[in-house]
Amino acid sequence: MEVILKQDIKKLGEKDDIVTVKPGYGRNYLIPQGYAELATPSAKKVLAENIRQAQFKQEKIKNDAVELASKLEGLKLTIGAKAGESGKIFGSVNSIQIADALKKQGFEVDRRRITFEEDPKLLGEYVANLNLHKEVKVQVPFEVVAE
């Protein structure tokens, strides 16, 4: 029996895969739980159209990410933070501050896509990793200075 998976199922397949399963497994578990649907010819056509449209959208998102990455190359940010005499910051610089600094420069980046190689807890220079797309990653250097 052929079914189209509606979500990833461990050891069986990923979303939108057409897999062959035993009839009882498909009829009694996968279809009633909403994990799969019967792979009829019309369902296969709908699936092919959905995959084609999703690829078009993903291509556009990736192109936008590549364009943003090219604009971010060579950019250096300066983040102000309150610090003590020894250069230790009160608290730390986080992804929200980096996102705000990028926004002031005219770049819109979601703060959840920003990570650090090491947490900035002292004054100095650091690198922020921006995951713009699963295939597009950019490193933006930034300096933490005392306010």
C-alpha positions as CSV (number, residue, x, y, z in Angstrom):
1,M,0.0,0.0,0.0
2,E,1.4,3.4,-1.0
3,V,0.9,6.4,1.3
4,I,2.0,10.1,1.2
5,L,3.5,11.1,4.6
6,K,2.1,14.4,6.0
7,Q,5.0,14.7,8.5
8,D,8.4,13.2,9.3
9,I,8.2,9.7,10.8
10,K,11.3,8.1,12.3
11,K,12.6,5.1,10.3
12,L,9.9,5.5,7.7
13,G,10.4,8.8,5.8
14,E,10.1,12.5,5.7
15,K,7.2,14.8,5.0
16,D,5.8,14.5,1.4
17,D,7.6,11.2,0.8
18,I,5.6,8.5,-1.0
19,V,6.3,5.2,0.9
20,T,5.1,1.7,0.6
21,V,3.8,0.2,3.9
22,K,1.9,-2.9,4.9
23,P,-1.9,-2.3,4.5
24,G,-2.7,-2.8,8.2
25,Y,-0.1,-0.3,9.3
26,G,-1.3,2.3,6.8
27,R,-5.0,1.7,7.3
28,N,-5.0,1.2,11.1
29,Y,-2.3,3.6,12.3
30,L,-0.9,6.1,9.7
31,I,-4.1,7.3,8.1
32,P,-6.3,7.5,11.2
33,Q,-3.6,9.4,13.2
34,G,-3.3,11.9,10.4
35,Y,0.4,11.0,9.7
36,A,-0.3,10.0,6.1
37,E,-2.9,9.9,3.3
38,L,-3.6,7.3,0.6
39,A,-1.4,7.9,-2.5
40,T,-4.1,8.1,-5.1
41,P,-3.3,9.5,-8.6
42,S,-5.0,12.8,-7.8
43,A,-3.2,13.0,-4.4
44,K,0.1,12.5,-6.2
45,K,-0.7,15.3,-8.6
46,V,-1.5,17.7,-5.7
47,L,1.7,16.7,-4.0
48,A,3.8,17.4,-7.1
49,E,2.2,20.8,-7.4
50,N,2.8,21.6,-3.7
51,I,6.4,20.5,-4.0
52,R,6.9,22.7,-7.1
53,Q,5.4,25.7,-5.4
54,A,7.4,25.1,-2.2
55,Q,10.7,24.9,-4.2
56,F,9.9,28.2,-5.8
57,K,9.3,29.9,-2.4
58,Q,12.4,28.3,-1.0
59,E,14.4,29.6,-3.9
60,K,13.1,33.1,-3.4
61,I,13.9,33.0,0.3
62,K,17.4,31.7,-0.4
63,N,18.1,34.4,-3.0
64,D,16.9,37.1,-0.5
65,A,19.3,35.6,2.1
66,V,22.2,35.6,-0.3
67,E,21.5,39.2,-1.2
68,L,21.4,40.2,2.5
69,A,24.6,38.2,3.1
70,S,26.4,40.1,0.4
71,K,25.3,43.4,1.9
72,L,26.5,42.3,5.4
73,E,30.0,41.5,4.2
74,G,32.5,44.0,5.6
75,L,30.1,45.4,8.1
76,K,31.4,46.0,11.6
77,L,29.2,46.8,14.5
78,T,29.9,48.7,17.7
79,I,27.9,47.7,20.8
80,G,27.9,49.9,23.9
81,A,27.7,48.3,27.3
82,K,28.2,49.3,30.9
83,A,31.5,47.9,32.2
84,G,33.6,47.9,35.3
85,E,37.2,49.1,35.8
86,S,38.6,45.7,34.8
87,G,36.7,45.7,31.4
88,K,34.1,43.2,32.6
89,I,30.6,44.0,31.3
90,F,27.7,44.1,33.7
91,G,25.6,41.3,32.2
92,S,26.5,40.3,28.6
93,V,25.8,41.3,25.1
94,N,23.0,39.2,23.6
95,S,21.4,38.6,20.3
96,I,18.7,41.3,20.8
97,Q,21.4,44.0,21.0
98,I,23.0,42.7,17.8
99,A,19.7,42.6,16.1
100,D,18.9,46.2,17.2
101,A,22.4,47.4,16.0
102,L,21.7,45.7,12.6
103,K,18.3,47.3,12.4
104,K,19.9,50.8,13.0
105,Q,22.2,50.0,10.0
106,G,19.1,49.1,7.9
107,F,19.3,45.3,8.0
108,E,16.4,43.3,9.3
109,V,17.6,40.0,11.0
110,D,15.6,37.9,13.4
111,R,17.4,37.7,16.8
112,R,16.8,33.9,16.9
113,R,19.1,33.5,14.0
114,I,22.0,35.2,15.7
115,T,24.5,33.1,17.7
116,F,28.0,33.7,19.2
117,E,31.1,31.6,19.1
118,E,31.9,32.8,22.7
119,D,29.7,34.9,25.0
120,P,30.7,38.5,25.0
121,K,31.3,39.2,28.7
122,L,34.3,41.5,28.4
123,L,35.1,44.6,26.4
124,G,36.7,43.7,23.1
125,E,36.1,42.2,19.6
126,Y,33.8,39.3,19.0
127,V,32.1,37.5,16.0
128,A,28.3,37.0,15.6
129,N,27.1,34.2,13.4
130,L,24.0,35.0,11.4
131,N,22.1,32.0,10.1
132,L,20.1,33.7,7.3
133,H,19.2,30.4,5.6
134,K,20.1,26.7,6.1
135,E,22.7,27.2,3.3
136,V,23.6,30.9,3.9
137,K,25.6,31.8,7.0
138,V,27.5,35.1,7.6
139,Q,29.9,36.1,10.3
140,V,29.6,39.7,11.4
141,P,32.4,41.1,13.6
142,F,31.4,43.5,16.4
143,E,33.2,45.4,19.1
144,V,32.0,45.8,22.6
145,V,32.9,49.3,24.0
146,A,32.3,50.9,27.4
147,E,29.4,53.4,27.5
